[in-house]
Amino acid sequence: QVQLVESGGGLVQAGGSLRLSCAASGIFFSIQSMAWYRQAPGKQRELDASISNYGSTTYGDSVKGRFTISRDNAKKMVYLQMNSLKPEDTAVYYCHSGAAGWGQGTQVTVSS
């Protein structure tokens, strides 16, 4: 079954950290580029970070220096380490790959 399953969201105070995880199945994971997106209420889904199959990373301007994307090909996992969280980071976070599409999302809420 082709799917992406996110986990690790929750409620955190401003300045805190969270680590999101995305488990992939049913795809040839090691050749896929993977990405994390966010969607805040009333806003379009936007790219936070991506990682290529060989580990090259890109970040959105709003998360540079605070978020880190990584992957473990053996475990078919991709992670998003989020530090120095701000209330404006509150959103549903989605994992994405071209082969598997979108996960179901995980809610991150940052309180001020």
PAZAPA-4460 file (N, C-alpha, C; in steps of 0.05 Angstrom, whole numbers, plus 32768, in hexadecimal, padded with zeros to 4 digits):
% residues 112
    n_x    n_y    n_z   ca_x   ca_y   ca_z    c_x    c_y    c_z   seq   type   mol
   8011   7FE8   8000   8000   8000   8000   8012   8019   8000     1      Q     A
   800D   802A   7FED   801C   8043   7FEB   8010   8057   7FFE     2      V     A
   8020   8060   8012   8016   8074   8024   802D   8082   8033     3      Q     A
   8027   809A   803C   8038   80A9   804E   8028   80AF   8068     4      L     A
   8035   80AA   807E   8027   80AE   8098   8039   80C0   80A9     5      V     A
   802E   80D8   80B0   803C   80EB   80C0   8035   80E7   80DE     6      E     A
   8048   80EF   80EF   8044   80EE   810C   8056   8103   8119     7      S     A
   8051   8108   8132   8062   811A   8141   8058   8136   8146     8      G     A
   8040   813C   813B   8035   8156   8140   802B   8159   815C     9      G     A
   8023   8171   8163   8019   8176   817E   8018   8193   8185    10      G     A
   8014   8198   819F   8013   81B4   81A9   802D   81BA   81B7    11      L     A
   8039   81D0   81B0   8052   81D8   81BC   8052   81F7   81C0    12      V     A
   8061   8200   81D4   8063   821C   81D8   8077   8229   81C4    13      Q     A
   8073   8242   81C0   8086   8251   81AE   80A2   824E   81B9    14      A     A
   80B5   824A   81A6   80D1   8245   81AE   80D8   8228   81B1    15      G     A
   80C3   8217   81B2   80C8   81FA   81B5   80CE   81EC   819C    16      G     A
   80D0   81D1   819E   80D8   81C1   8187   80C5   81A9   8184    17      S     A
   80C3   81A0   816C   80B5   8187   8166   80C4   8179   814F    18      L     A
   80C1   815E   814F   80CC   814F   8139   80B6   813F   812B    19      R     A
   80B1   8145   8112   809D   8137   8103   80AA   8120   80F5    20      L     A
   809B   810A   80F2   80A5   80F2   80E4   8091   80EB   80CE    21      S     A
   809B   80E0   80B9   808A   80D6   80A3   8094   80BB   809B    22      C     A
   8082   80A7   809D   8089   808C   8096   807D   8086   807A    23      A     A
   808E   807D   8068   8086   8077   804D   8084   8059   8049    24      A     A
   8071   8050   8039   806E   8034   8032   8064   8032   8016    25      S     A
   806B   801B   8009   8061   8016   7FEF   806F   8025   7FD8    26      G     A
   8085   8033   7FDF   8094   8041   7FCA   80B2   803A   7FCC    27      I     A
   80C0   803F   7FB6   80DD   803B   7FB6   80E9   8054   7FC2    28      F     A
   80EA   8054   7FDD   80EE   806D   7FEC   8109   807A   7FE5    29      F     A
   811E   806B   7FE2   8138   8076   7FE1   813D   8087   7FC8    30      S     A
   812B   8084   7FB4   812F   8094   7F9C   811C   80AC   7F9B    31      I     A
   810C   80AF   7FB0   80F8   80C5   7FB0   8102   80DE   7FBD    32      Q     A
   80FC   80F5   7FB2   80FE   810E   7FC1   80E6   810F   7FD3    33      S     A
   80EA   811A   7FEB   80D5   811C   7FFF   80D3   8139   8008    34      M     A
   80BC   8140   8012   80B8   815C   801A   80A4   815E   8031    35      A     A
   80A6   8173   8040   8093   817B   8054   8085   8195   804C    36      W     A
   806B   8195   804D   805B   81AD   8048   804B   81B4   8061    37      Y     A
   8042   81CC   8062   802F   81D4   8077   8017   81E2   806B    38      R     A
   8001   81E0   8079   7FE9   81EE   8071   7FDB   81FA   8089    39      Q     A
   7FDC   8214   808B   7FCE   8222   80A1   7FB1   8227   8099    40      A     A
   7FA0   822B   80AD   7F84   8230   80A7   7F80   8248   8094    41      P     A
   7F71   8244   807F   7F6B   8259   806C   7F82   8260   8059    42      G     A
   7F98   8250   805A   7FAF   8256   8049   7FB5   823E   8037    43      K     A
   7FC4   8244   8022   7FCC   822F   800F   7FE2   821E   801C    44      Q     A
   7FE4   8205   8013   7FF9   81F4   801B   8014   81FE   8010    45      R     A
   8028   81FF   8022   8042   820A   8019   8059   81F7   8021    46      E     A
   806E   81F8   8011   8085   81E7   8016   8096   81F2   802C    47      L     A
   809C   81E1   8040   80AF   81E8   8054   80CB   81DE   804E    48      D     A
   80CD   81C5   8046   80E8   81B9   8042   80E5   81A1   802F    49      A     A
   80FB   819C   8021   80FC   8185   800F   8118   8179   8011    50      S     A
   8119   815F   800B   8133   8150   800B   8133   813E   7FF4    51      I     A
   8149   813F   7FE4   814B   812E   7FCD   8153   8112   7FD4    52      S     A
   8153   8100   7FC1   815A   80E4   7FC6   8177   80E2   7FD0    53      N     A
   8188   80F5   7FC9   81A4   80F3   7FD2   81AA   8107   7FE9    54      Y     A
   8195   8113   7FF4   8198   8122   800D   819B   8140   800A    55      G     A
   8198   814B   7FF2   8199   8168   7FEF   817F   8174   7FFA    56      S     A
   8181   8189   8009   816A   8195   8016   8164   81B1   800C    57      T     A
   814B   81B9   800D   8143   81D4   8009   812E   81DC   801E    58      T     A
   812C   81F6   8024   811A   81FF   8039   810C   8218   8030    59      Y     A
   80F3   821B   803A   80E5   8233   8037   80F1   8249   8047    60      G     A
   80EE   8262   803F   80FB   8278   804D   80F2   827B   806A    61      D     A
   80D9   8274   8070   80CF   8277   808B   80DA   8263   809F    62      S     A
   80E6   824E   8095   80F0   8239   80A7   810E   8235   80A7    63      V     A
   811C   8243   8095   8139   8241   8093   8146   8247   80AE    64      K     A
   8158   8235   80B6   8166   8239   80CF   8157   822E   80E7    65      G     A
   813E   8227   80E3   812E   821D   80FA   8126   81FF   80F6    66      R     A
   8120   81F8   80DD   8117   81DD   80D7   812D   81CE   80C8    67      F     A
   812D   81B4   80CD   8140   81A2   80BF   8132   8189   80B5    68      T     A
   8134   8184   809C   8129   816C   8090   813F   8157   808E    69      I     A
   8137   813E   8093   814B   8128   8090   813C   810F   8088    70      S     A
   814B   80FB   8080   813E   80E2   8078   814F   80CA   8080    71      R     A
   8141   80B3   8083   814F   809A   8089   8144   8086   8075    72      D     A
   8154   8081   8060   814A   8070   804B   8146   8053   8054    73      N     A
   8156   804A   8067   8152   802E   8070   8137   802A   807E    74      A     A
   812F   803F   808C   8115   803E   809A   80FE   8049   808A    75      K     A
   8104   8054   8073   80EF   8061   8062   80E1   8077   8072    76      K     A
   80F1   8088   807F   80E6   809E   808F   80F2   80B8   8086    77      M     A
   80E2   80CD   8089   80EC   80E8   8086   80E3   80F8   809E    78      V     A
   80F4   810A   80A7   80EF   8119   80C0   80F0   8137   80BB    79      Y     A
   80E3   8145   80CD   80E5   8162   80CD   80E9   816B   80EA    80      L     A
   8101   8173   80F0   8108   817E   810A   8101   819B   810A    81      Q     A
   80EF   81A4   811C   80E6   81BF   811C   80EE   81CC   8137    82      M     A
   80FF   81E0   8136   8109   81EE   814D   8100   820B   814D    83      N     A
   8101   8217   8164   80FA   8234   8166   80DF   8239   815A    84      S     A
   80CC   8228   8161   80B1   822A   8155   80A3   8244   815D    85      L     A
   8094   824E   814A   8085   8267   814D   8067   8262   814A    86      K     A
   8056   8273   8155   8039   826F   8151   8031   826D   8134    87      P     A
   803F   827C   8123   8038   827B   8106   8040   8261   80F9    88      E     A
   804E   824F   8107   8053   8234   80FC   803B   8222   8100    89      D     A
   8027   822B   810E   800F   821A   8112   8002   8213   80F8    90      T     A
   7FFF   81F9   80F3   7FF5   81F0   80D9   7FF3   81D1   80DA    91      A     A
   7FE6   81C6   80C6   7FE8   81AA   80C1   8000   81A5   80AF    92      V     A
   8011   8192   80B6   8029   818D   80A8   8026   8172   8098    93      Y     A
   802D   8173   807F   8029   815C   806D   8044   8153   8062    94      Y     A
   8047   8139   8060   805D   812D   8052   8055   8128   8035    95      C     A
   8067   812A   8023   8061   8127   8006   8077   8119   7FF7    96      H     A
   8070   8108   7FE5   8083   80FE   7FD1   8073   80FB   7FB6    97      S     A
   8082   80FD   7FA0   8075   80FA   7F87   8068   80DE   7F83    98      G     A
   8075   80CA   7F8E   806B   80AF   7F8B   8053   80A8   7F9D    99      A     A
   8053   80B4   7FB5   803E   80AD   7FC8   8029   80C2   7FCD   100      A     A
   802E   80DA   7FC3   801B   80EF   7FC7   801D   80FC   7FE3   101      G     A
   8007   8100   7FF0   8006   810D   8009   7FFE   80FA   8020   102      W     A
   800A   8100   8038   8001   80F3   8050   7FE8   8100   805A   103      G     A
   7FDE   80F7   8071   7FC5   8101   807C   7FC9   811B   808C   104      Q     A
   7FE2   8121   8092   7FE9   8139   80A0   7FEA   8135   80BE   105      G     A
   7FF9   8147   80CC   7FFB   8147   80E9   7FFA   8164   80F2   106      T     A
   7FE9   8169   8106   7FE5   8184   8110   7FFB   818D   8122   107      Q     A
   8005   81A5   811D   8018   81B3   812E   800C   81CD   8138   108      V     A
   800B   81D0   8152   8000   81E9   815D   8015   81F5   8170   109      T     A
   801B   820E   816A   802F   821C   817A   8021   8232   8189   110      V     A
   8022   8231   81A4   8015   8245   81B4   8029   825B   81BB   111      S     A
   801E   8273   81BE   802F   828A   81C4   8032   828E   81E2   112      S     A
***
